[in-house]
């Protein structure tokens, strides 16, 4: 394959009429230009210049190669420009994964801002729980993923992923509005110890939320009596409103509902963090611009929500 650098130098020699002038224009030495042209002659196995005492004159072969290489070199320059745009996040593709509550509250604002500023980036979204999304990221099917981790349920991210914390949510206790609970003396809300005799409504076994509830209760010395399970926070709120039990949900999973009282749970580990993960294959530009949009959205959500604190700290 012909060397594009040699072809570029050939065009400069034909344009300027001499090795010396081409060297000055390209920032090379005259010797470097001569060596490049000799290498190109060896590769095409034909003389490209008639060398004389007063300079060089291109052969028809040189003129043919220079003419035909114009389009190829132009395509390479266009490719270089496109790669620069890709790395800057101006063009390209973003394959995004998210869990449902982040998709509902964080992504609409973030994607609206991102697509408005980067209309040439093709955004694709897959939704699922972290246990579903992380294997997709490891298999290079996703570029950026929104995941969560609870205070008492440690989670390690796969090696090689860049993690950025977006926000921290309080865990909120939902109780029937007609059943007031006794709060701690400091007014911070009911502690988990006061809920030992309650009937619980929580997510399905094996979920991080169910594990979090079990560990909170275990630390308080009791096993929660779970009667109803659903991974749909709207269903949990409806069951609480019907007086069937109490529930703990992260702040993003809460929405005001008739018949439901919401109180932050008084426990130092009663929180959930939302984290953005970047695959090594995601370009810096797309990651930076999407992250900026997510942080902006997180701040807006925190300003308008209950028990949500936006943060830009590295996770």
MARDOVO-160370 format. One record per atom (N, C-alpha, C): residue in one letter; x, y negated, z. Coordinates in steps of 0.05 Angstrom, whole numbers, plus 5000, padded with zeros to 4 digits. Layout:
BEGIN
AXYZ/...
END
This chain:
BEGIN
X501750245000/X500050005000/X501849755000/X501149564983/X502649324981/X502349155007/X504649035015/X504748885039/X503448605035/X501248535050/X499948275046/X501848045050/X503848075068/X505747855073/X507347805048/X508248015035/X509847995011/X508147864989/X505647934987/X503847824966/X503447524971/X503147454997/X502747175004/X505347014996/X507647125002/X510146994995/X510446974965/X509647184950/X509747174921/X508146934910/X505846904920/X504146674911/X505446414917/X506746394941/X508046144948/X510446084929/X511846294921/X514146254902/X513046164875/X510946284865/X509846204840/X508645924841/X507545854864/X506345584867/X508445364868/X510745424882/X512745214886/X514945224864/X515345454852/X517345484831/X520045564840/X520545614866/X523145694875/X522945834902/X524946004908/X525146134934/X525445934956/X527145734951/X527845544972/X525345374980/X523845284959/X521445124965/X519345294979/X519045544970/X517145724983/X517945765012/X520445805017/X521445845044/X520745615062/X521245365052/X520645125068/X517545115074/X515945175054/X513045165058/X512045365078/X513245605077/X512345825094/X513745835121/X515845675125/X517345685150/X519245915151/X520146025128/X522146235127/X524846115119/X526846295120/X529346225108/X529246315079/X531046185062/X531146275034/X531846565031/X533646665049/X534446945049/X532047125055/X530347045073/X528047215080/X526147235056/X525747015042/X523947025018/X525147204997/X527747184993/X529147344973/X528847644980/X529247705006/X528947985014/X526148095011/X524147925017/X521448015013/X520848074984/X521747894966/X521247944938/X522748184927/X525148234937/X526548484929/X525048724939/X523948714964/X522448944974/X519948994957/X518648774949/X516248804932/X516948924905/X519248834893/X520048954868/X520649254870/X521849334892/X522349614896/X519749774898/X517749644912/X515249784916/X513649814890/X513649614873/X512149634848/X513849744825/X516549774831/X518449894812/X518449734785/X518549474788/X518649304765/X519849034773/X521448904756/X522448634763/X520248424764/X520448254783/X518448044786/X519447764778/X522247744777/X523347484771/X525847524753/X526147334736/X528647314720/X530347104735/X532547204747/X534247044764/X536446914747/X536746654749/X538746514734/X540246324751/X542246184739/X543845994754/X542245764765/X540045694752/X538545454760/X535845534773/X535545784781/X533145854795/X531946114785/X529446164791/X528146414783/X525646344766/X525046534749/X522646504732/X521046764735/X518446734741/X516746974745/X516347134719/X516247394721/X515647564698/X512647584696/X511647684673/X508747734671/X507647914693/X509348114702/X508448284724/X507948124749/X509747934755/X509347774779/X506847604777/X506347494754/X503947324750/X501447494752/X501547744741/X499247924743/X498647994772/X500648064787/X500248144815/X499247914831/X500447674827/X499547444842/X496647374836/X495947394811/X493147334803/X491147534816/X491847794814/X490047994824/X489948004854/X491947914867/X492047924897/X490547694910/X489747494894/X488347264906/X485847344921/X484247514908/X481747604920/X482247774945/X484147954943/X484748124966/X485747964990/X487547774985/X488547605007/X486347435018/X484547335001/X482247185010/X480447345028/X480047605021/X478447775038/X479747825065/X482447855064/X483847895090/X483647645108/X483847415096/X483547165112/X480647145123/X478747225107/X475947225117/X475647425140/X476947655137/X476847845158/X478047735184/X480347605182/X481647485205/X479747285218/X478347125202/X476446935213/X474147075228/X473147295215/X470947445227/X471747575254/X474247675254/X475247795279/X475447585301/X476347345294/X476547135314/X473747065324/X471747055307/X468947005315/X467947225333/X468647475326/X467847695342/X468947685370/X471547625372/X472847615398/X471847375414/X470947165401/X469846935415/X466846975422/X465647205413/X462947255420/X460947115402/X461847015379/X460046865361/X458447065343/X459747275335/X458447485319/X458947755332/X457547955323/X458048225333/X455448355344/X455848535363/X453648695374/X454048715404/X451848705418/X451848745447/X449748965454/X450749185463/X449049405472/X448749395502/X446349315511/X445949255539/X444249465552/X444949535577/X443249715593/X442449575619/X440049635628/X439049495652/X436949675666/X436649635693/X434549775708/X432049595708/X429749715713/X427249575708/X426849305722/X427549275748/X427049015761/X428848805750/X431348875743/X433148675730/X432148605703/X431048805688/X429948745662/X427648545664/X426048575685/X423748395689/X424548115698/X426348095716/X426947835728/X429447695718/X431547835712/X434047715704/X434347685674/X433647895659/X434247895631/X432647695613/X430047655618/X428647465600/X430047195598/X430847075620/X432146815619/X434946845606/X436347045615/X439147085605/X439147145575/X437447315565/X437447385537/X436447155520/X434547005531/X433646765516/X435846565511/X437446515532/X439646325530/X441846445512/X442446705515/X444546825500/X443946825470/X441546915463/X440846935434/X440546665421/X439746465437/X439546185426/X442346085419/X444246145436/X447046045431/X448546225412/X447746475409/X449246665393/X447346825375/X446046685356/X444046815339/X445247035321/X447847045317/X449047245299/X450047495315/X449547495341/X450147735357/X447647915359/X447848155350/X445648345350/X445448465378/X443348415393/X443048515420/X441048745420/X441948965433/X440349205436/X440149275465/X437749355474/X437249405503/X436249685507/X437549825527/X436550075537/X435950035567/X433750155576/X433050125604/X433150395618/X434050395643/X434150635659/X435350575686/X435450785702/X436750755728/X439750785725/X441350685745/X444250705742/X445250985736/X444051195747/X444951465742/X444551545713/X442751405699/X442351455670/X444251275653/X444651035662/X446050835646/X449150885647/X450150955670/X453050985673/X454251195654/X453051435651/X454051625632/X453951515603/X452051355596/X451851235570/X454151035566/X454950895587/X457150705585/X459750865582/X460051075597/X462551235595/X462851365568/X460551425555/X460751545528/X460751325506/X461151075514/X461450845495/X458850785480/X456550855492/X454050785479/X453050505488/X454150405510/X453250145520/X455749975525/X455449705522/X457649515526/X457549385554/X455149305562/X454649165587/X452249295601/X452549355627/X450349485641/X449849345667/X447249305674/X446449195700/X445749435718/X446949455741/X446449665760/X446149545788/X445649715807/X445349625834/X446549825854/X447049725878/X447949895900/X446849785926/X446049975944/X444949895969/X447149895991/X446649736012/X448649696033/X449549956046/X447750146050/X448450396063/X448750626044/X448750576018/X449050785998/X451450715980/X453850785988/X456250705973/X456050815944/X457050665926/X457150755898/X459750655885/X461250835873/X463750775859/X463150745830/X464250535817/X463950505789/X466250665775/X465650775751/X467750925736/X470250755731/X472550885731/X475050735726/X474950595699/X476250365698/X476550215673/X474350025668/X472250015685/X470049835681/X470549575697/X469949355685/X470149095699/X467449045713/X467448975738/X464948935753/X464748655763/X462348535760/X461848265770/X459148255784/X459248175810/X456748155825/X455147915816/X452547955813/X450747745804/X449147625827/X448047805844/X446447705866/X446247925887/X445347835911/X444748015933/X441847975941/X440448195945/X437648185953/X437248285981/X435648145997/X434848256023/X432948496017/X432848676036/X430748886036/X428448776052/X426048786039/X423648666051/X421748876061/X420848836085/X418849026096/X416048936088/X414549116076/X411849056068/X409949206087/X408149056099/X406249166117/X403349076110/X401349226117/X398649126113/X398148866128/X396848686115/X396448416127/X394848426153/X393148626156/X391548636180/X392848796203/X395448856200/X396849016220/X399448866227/X399348666244/X401748516251/X403748686267/X406248656261/X408448796275/X409848606294/X410948716315/X412448556334/X415248496323/X415948236322/X418648166312/X420648166334/X423148166326/X425348146346/X425147876360/X426447856383/X426347616399/X427447376384/X429347416366/X430547186352/X428847096329/X426647216324/X424847136302/X425847226274/X427747396273/X428947476247/X427247686233/X425047776246/X423447986234/X423648236249/X421948436242/X422048686257/X424548846252/X425648966272/X427949136269/X426949416262/X428649576251/X427849846242/X426950016265/X428049966290/X427350126313/X424350106319/X423049886313/X420249846319/X418349986301/X419450116280/X417850236259/X417850546260/X418850656282/X419150946284/X416551106281/X414350986289/X411751136288/X410051066264/X411150906246/X409650826222/X409651046201/X407551046184/X407551206160/X408951056138/X410751186123/X412351046104/X411551116075/X411950916058/X411550936030/X414250866017/X415351036000/X417950985989/X418251105962/X420651095951/X421151195924/X421651495926/X421951625903/X422151915901/X424852015913/X424952255923/X427452365933/X429652355913/X432052305922/X434352295904/X434952015895/X433151825899/X433651545891/X435251405912/X436751205904/X438351045924/X436550915944/X434150825936/X432350685955/X431450885977/X430751135969/X429951325989/X432251396008/X434651425997/X436951476013/X437551246033/X437151006023/X437550766040/X435650766064/X433150826058/X431150826079/X431751046100/X432451276090/X433151496109/X435451436127/X437551306115/X439851236131/X439351006151/X437650816142/X436950606161/X435450716185/X433650906180/X432051026201/X433851206219/X435651346206/X437451526221/X439151366240/X440151136231/X441750966249/X440150866272/X437450846269/X435750756291/X434750996308/X435551236300/X434851466317/X432251606309/X431251576286/X428851726279/X428751796249/X427151986242/X426752076214/X424051956205/X424051806182/X421551676173/X419551886164/X417051836172/X414852006163/X413851896136/X414752016114/X414051926087/X411652076077/X409551936071/X407052056061/X406652016032/X407651786021/X407151725993/X409751635979/X410051715954/X412551645940/X411851555911/X413151345903/X412951255875/X415351085869/X416351095845/X418550925836/X417550665825/X414950615825/X413750375815/X413150185839/X414549955840/X414149775863/X411249675865/X409949635842/X407149545843/X405349755856/X405950015852/X404450225865/X404950215895/X407550175903/X408150155932/X406649925945/X406549695931/X405049465943/X402149525945/X400949665925/X398149735926/X397449925949/X399250115953/X398750305975/X398950166002/X400849976005/X401049826030/X398549656033/X397649526013/X395249356014/X392849516023/X392749766015/X390549946022/X390750046051/X392849966065/X393150046093/X394250326098/X395550436077/X396450716079/X399150746091/X400650526096/X403250546108/X404850296104/X407450306110/X409250086106/X411450166086/X412749976074/X414850026054/X417049826056/X419349906047/X421649726045/X422449706016/X422549466005/X423249425976/X425349205974/X427049225954/X428948995949/X427448755939/X428548525943/X427148275938/X426148255909/X427748355890/X426848345862/X424348525857/X423948715875/X421648895872/X419148785886/X419248545897/X416948435911/X415548225895/X412948235896/X411248025885/X408947985905/X408147735910/X405847695929/X403447845920/X402147975940/X399748135934/X397748105956/X395148085950/X393148065972/X393348305990/X393148246016/X393148456036/X395848556044/X398048426035/X400748516041/X402248286054/X403648356076/X405448166089/X408248246083/X409948046077/X412748096070/X414547966091/X416448126102/X418248026122/X421048146117/X423147976117/X425848086115/X426448276137/X427748496131/X428348696151/X430848606167/X430748626193/X432948526210/X434948756213/X436848766195/X439048956196/X441348856178/X443848866188/X446048746172/X446548886146/X445749146144/X446249296119/X443749316102/X441649166109/X439149186094/X439248996069/X440749076049/X440948916025/X441549096001/X441148985977/X441849105952/X443348905935/X445448995923/X447048825905/X446448895876/X446248695859/X446048735830/X448648665817/X449748845801/X452448825790/X452348855760/X453848695745/X454248735717/X456848885712/X456749085696/X459149245689/X459749205659/X462349185654/X463249155626/X464949395617/X464149505595/X465749725583/X468349615571/X470549775572/X473049675559/X472749605530/X470649725517/X470249665488/X468849405483/X467649285503/X466249025498/X468248805494/X467848635475/X469648415470/X469448205492/X471648065496/X471747855516/X469647645512/X469347565487/X467447345481/X464547415488/X463647655480/X460947745486/X460547775516/X462547895530/X462347935559/X462247665573/X463947475566/X463947215579/X461347065576/X460347065551/X457946905546/X455447035558/X455347305558/X453047445570/X453147405600/X455647415612/X455947385640/X455047105649/X455846905634/X454946635640/X451946615640/X450646735620/X447746725619/X446446875643/X447647095651/X446647255673/X446947095700/X449246965703/X449646815728/X447646575729/X447146445707/X445246225706/X442446325713/X441746555702/X439146675707/X438946755737/X441046875748/X441046955776/X440646715794/X441846485788/X441446245804/X438546155803/X437346165779/X434546085777/X432646275792/X433246535790/X431646725804/X431846685834/X434346635844/X434746595872/X433346345882/X433246135866/X432045885874/X429045905876/X427846095861/X424946115860/X423846365874/X425646535885/X424846785897/X425246785927/X424547005939/X424847045968/X427047245973/X428947175991/X430947365999/X432947435978/X433647245960/X435547295938/X437747095940/X440247175939/X442547005940/X444247055915/X444546855898/X446246875875/X449146855883/X450846995869/X453746985875/X455347035849/X457746935848/X459546985826/X462047135835/X461947245859/X464247395869/X464647655853/X467247725850/X467847975836/X467048205854/X465748405842/X464748635858/X466948845862/
END
